[in-house]
Amino acid sequence: MSSRNYALPGELREGAGKGVARALRRENKIPAVIYGDGKPPVTVALNAKYVNIEYSKGHMFTSLCNLEVGNDKHLVLARDIQLHPVSDFVWHIDFLRVTPKTKLTIGIPVKFKNEENCPGIKDGGVLNVSYWDIELTCVATEIPDHIDVDLLTVNKGDTIRLSDIKLPAGAKFNGDAEEFIIASINEPRQYVEEAPVAAPVEGEEGAAAEGAEGAAAEGEKKAEGGEKKPEAAKADGKEKKGK
């Protein structure tokens, strides 16, 4: 077993469904299922304390587990973990059986090293990370812990693509590595402060309001005068006709 692998004890469980799962959890056990490799699924119960300790280490999706169930040993990888919505304790696990021939696509975390010696950061640049994990296709027994990205020769304005990263033997990226940018060293953002708006001098606000009111009143007078003109013209016409 690899030093990165971990072990868990388990026991066979009878039945399925919410009622069985609730009964197990009352006994501080977690329901789980083992599937894959062309074999029928096996339903098991795990010790909740041991499972949550391993989950808290953050490696269950990338480390293989030797799961002992009675006299049987299963080499498995956690593929789905359900959590309690409030406590975030593990509630259920789906394990995939794996062999040295099993290939799978898995998200691998990215770690950046030599930040303190990066020329671009020393020159005032800022590391802008687009992806903290990347999808990798590899053999199940050769899953890397993480992918290292060395910043020792990265200058300000440079971009880091998947094609710049050295992968373990037998592993490959999904998609076009030449086009996939995971990070860059950029100029820091510049923040420009807006000039404060001057408060009106005492008396100016009232004068402005009076001016606006006067302009409105003048407009109303003009409007009234404009409305009377057609009536006057009409009346004049009647007088002339009468004469």
C-alpha positions as CSV (number, residue, x, y, z in Angstrom):
1,M,0.0,0.0,0.0
2,S,1.3,3.5,-0.9
3,S,2.3,5.7,2.0
4,R,-0.4,8.1,0.7
5,N,-3.1,5.5,1.0
6,Y,-5.2,5.1,4.1
7,A,-7.2,2.2,5.7
8,L,-10.7,1.9,7.1
9,P,-12.5,-0.9,8.8
10,G,-16.1,-1.7,7.6
11,E,-18.8,-4.2,8.1
12,L,-21.5,-5.6,5.8
13,R,-24.9,-4.1,6.3
14,E,-28.3,-5.6,5.5
15,G,-31.0,-3.6,3.8
16,A,-31.1,-0.1,2.4
17,G,-33.2,3.0,2.5
18,K,-33.6,6.0,4.8
19,G,-34.8,3.9,7.8
20,V,-31.7,1.7,7.8
21,A,-29.4,4.7,7.3
22,R,-31.0,6.6,10.2
23,A,-30.5,3.5,12.5
24,L,-26.9,3.3,11.5
25,R,-26.2,6.9,12.2
26,R,-27.7,6.6,15.7
27,E,-25.0,4.0,16.3
28,N,-22.3,6.4,15.0
29,K,-21.9,4.5,11.8
30,I,-22.0,5.8,8.2
31,P,-23.7,3.9,5.3
32,A,-21.5,3.4,2.2
33,V,-21.5,1.4,-1.0
34,I,-18.7,-0.1,-3.0
35,Y,-19.3,-0.5,-6.8
36,G,-17.4,-0.9,-10.1
37,D,-14.8,-3.3,-11.6
38,G,-17.7,-5.3,-13.1
39,K,-18.7,-6.7,-9.7
40,P,-22.0,-6.4,-7.8
41,P,-22.2,-3.5,-5.4
42,V,-21.6,-4.1,-1.7
43,T,-23.3,-2.1,1.0
44,V,-21.2,-1.5,4.1
45,A,-21.2,0.5,7.4
46,L,-18.2,2.5,8.5
47,N,-17.1,3.9,11.8
48,A,-18.2,7.6,11.8
49,K,-15.2,8.8,13.9
50,Y,-12.6,7.2,11.6
51,V,-14.3,8.5,8.4
52,N,-14.6,12.1,9.6
53,I,-10.9,12.1,10.7
54,E,-9.9,11.1,7.2
55,Y,-12.3,13.5,5.5
56,S,-11.0,16.4,7.6
57,K,-7.5,15.8,6.1
58,G,-8.8,16.7,2.7
59,H,-7.4,13.8,0.7
60,M,-10.2,11.2,0.3
61,F,-10.9,12.2,-3.4
62,T,-7.3,11.7,-4.4
63,S,-6.0,8.9,-2.1
64,L,-6.8,5.3,-2.3
65,C,-8.4,3.5,0.6
66,N,-7.9,-0.1,1.7
67,L,-11.3,-0.9,2.9
68,E,-11.5,-4.1,5.0
69,V,-14.9,-5.7,5.2
70,G,-14.8,-9.0,7.1
71,N,-12.3,-11.2,5.4
72,D,-12.4,-9.1,2.2
73,K,-10.2,-6.2,1.2
74,H,-11.3,-3.7,-1.3
75,L,-9.0,-1.1,-2.9
76,V,-11.3,1.9,-3.4
77,L,-11.5,5.6,-4.1
78,A,-14.2,7.9,-2.8
79,R,-16.1,9.3,-5.7
80,D,-19.1,10.9,-3.9
81,I,-19.4,12.1,-0.3
82,Q,-22.6,13.4,1.1
83,L,-22.5,15.7,4.1
84,H,-25.0,16.6,6.8
85,P,-26.5,20.0,5.8
86,V,-25.8,21.5,9.2
87,S,-22.9,19.8,10.9
88,D,-20.9,19.0,7.7
89,F,-20.2,15.5,9.1
90,V,-20.0,12.7,6.5
91,W,-23.4,11.3,5.9
92,H,-22.8,8.7,3.0
93,I,-20.0,7.6,0.7
94,D,-19.8,6.0,-2.7
95,F,-16.6,4.1,-3.2
96,L,-15.3,3.0,-6.6
97,R,-13.3,-0.3,-6.9
98,V,-10.0,0.3,-8.6
99,T,-7.1,-1.8,-10.0
100,P,-3.7,-0.8,-11.6
101,K,-5.6,-0.9,-14.9
102,T,-8.3,1.5,-13.8
103,K,-8.1,4.9,-15.5
104,L,-10.2,7.8,-14.3
105,T,-10.6,11.6,-14.6
106,I,-10.1,13.4,-11.4
107,G,-9.6,17.0,-10.1
108,I,-6.1,17.5,-8.8
109,P,-5.2,20.6,-6.6
110,V,-2.6,23.0,-7.9
111,K,0.2,24.3,-5.6
112,F,2.4,27.3,-6.5
113,K,6.0,27.2,-5.2
114,N,8.8,29.8,-5.1
115,E,6.4,32.7,-4.8
116,E,9.0,34.6,-2.6
117,N,11.6,34.2,-5.4
118,C,9.3,34.8,-8.4
119,P,10.8,37.7,-10.6
120,G,7.4,39.0,-11.6
121,I,6.2,39.2,-8.0
122,K,9.5,40.9,-6.9
123,D,8.9,43.4,-9.7
124,G,5.6,44.4,-8.2
125,G,3.3,42.0,-10.0
126,V,0.5,40.0,-8.5
127,L,-0.2,36.3,-8.9
128,N,-3.7,35.9,-10.5
129,V,-4.9,32.3,-10.2
130,S,-7.6,31.2,-12.6
131,Y,-7.8,27.5,-11.4
132,W,-6.8,26.0,-8.1
133,D,-7.5,22.5,-9.4
134,I,-7.3,20.9,-12.8
135,E,-8.8,17.7,-14.3
136,L,-6.3,15.0,-15.0
137,T,-6.7,11.5,-16.5
138,C,-4.4,9.0,-14.9
139,V,-4.2,5.4,-13.6
140,A,-6.0,5.1,-10.3
141,T,-2.9,3.7,-8.5
142,E,-0.8,6.7,-9.7
143,I,-3.0,9.7,-8.7
144,P,-0.7,12.6,-7.8
145,D,-1.2,14.4,-4.5
146,H,-1.1,17.8,-6.3
147,I,0.4,19.5,-9.3
148,D,3.4,21.8,-8.7
149,V,3.7,25.0,-10.6
150,D,7.2,26.6,-10.2
151,L,7.2,30.4,-10.3
152,L,11.0,30.7,-10.2
153,T,11.3,31.9,-13.8
154,V,7.9,33.7,-14.3
155,N,8.1,37.4,-15.0
156,K,5.5,40.2,-14.8
157,G,3.1,39.9,-17.7
158,D,3.7,36.1,-18.2
159,T,0.9,33.5,-18.3
160,I,1.2,29.9,-17.1
161,R,-0.5,27.3,-19.3
162,L,-1.0,23.6,-18.7
163,S,1.5,22.9,-21.4
164,D,4.2,24.5,-19.1
165,I,3.6,21.9,-16.4
166,K,5.4,18.6,-16.1
167,L,3.1,15.7,-15.4
168,P,3.7,12.3,-13.8
169,A,4.2,9.4,-16.2
170,G,1.0,8.1,-17.8
171,A,-1.0,11.2,-16.8
172,K,-2.5,13.7,-19.3
173,F,-4.6,16.8,-19.2
174,N,-8.1,17.0,-20.7
175,G,-8.6,19.4,-23.6
176,D,-6.1,21.7,-25.3
177,A,-3.2,22.3,-22.8
178,E,-1.8,25.1,-25.1
179,E,-4.9,27.2,-24.7
180,F,-5.6,26.5,-21.0
181,I,-4.3,29.3,-18.8
182,I,-4.2,28.5,-15.1
183,A,-2.4,31.6,-13.7
184,S,-0.6,34.8,-14.7
185,I,1.5,37.6,-13.1
186,N,-0.3,40.9,-13.6
187,E,0.2,44.5,-12.8
188,P,-1.7,45.4,-9.5
189,R,-5.0,47.1,-10.0
190,Q,-5.0,50.9,-9.7
191,Y,-7.7,52.5,-7.6
192,V,-8.5,56.1,-8.4
193,E,-10.3,58.1,-5.6
194,E,-13.2,60.3,-6.8
195,A,-12.9,64.0,-6.0
196,P,-15.3,64.9,-3.2
197,V,-18.4,66.9,-4.2
198,A,-18.3,70.4,-2.7
199,A,-21.3,71.2,-0.4
200,P,-23.4,74.3,-1.5
201,V,-22.5,77.6,0.2
202,E,-25.2,78.8,2.6
203,G,-27.8,80.9,0.7
204,E,-26.9,79.4,-2.7
205,E,-29.3,76.5,-2.4
206,G,-32.2,78.8,-1.5
207,A,-31.3,81.2,-4.3
208,A,-31.2,78.3,-6.8
209,A,-34.6,77.1,-5.6
210,E,-36.1,80.5,-5.9
211,G,-34.6,80.8,-9.4
212,A,-36.1,77.5,-10.4
213,E,-39.5,78.5,-9.0
214,G,-39.4,81.8,-10.8
215,A,-38.5,80.1,-14.1
216,A,-41.4,77.7,-13.6
217,A,-43.8,80.6,-12.9
218,E,-42.7,82.5,-15.9
219,G,-43.2,79.4,-18.0
220,E,-46.8,79.0,-16.7
221,K,-47.5,82.7,-17.6
222,K,-46.3,82.2,-21.1
223,A,-48.3,79.0,-21.4
224,E,-51.5,80.9,-20.2
225,G,-50.8,83.7,-22.7
226,G,-50.4,81.2,-25.5
227,E,-53.7,79.6,-24.8
228,K,-55.7,82.9,-24.8
229,K,-54.4,84.0,-28.2
230,P,-56.5,81.6,-30.4
231,E,-59.7,82.6,-28.4
232,A,-59.0,86.3,-28.9
233,A,-58.5,85.8,-32.6
234,K,-61.7,83.9,-32.8
235,A,-63.6,86.6,-30.9
236,D,-62.1,89.4,-33.1
237,G,-63.3,87.5,-36.2
238,K,-66.9,87.3,-34.9
239,E,-66.9,91.1,-34.1
240,K,-65.7,91.9,-37.6
241,K,-68.3,89.7,-39.2
242,G,-71.0,91.3,-37.1
243,K,-70.0,94.8,-38.3
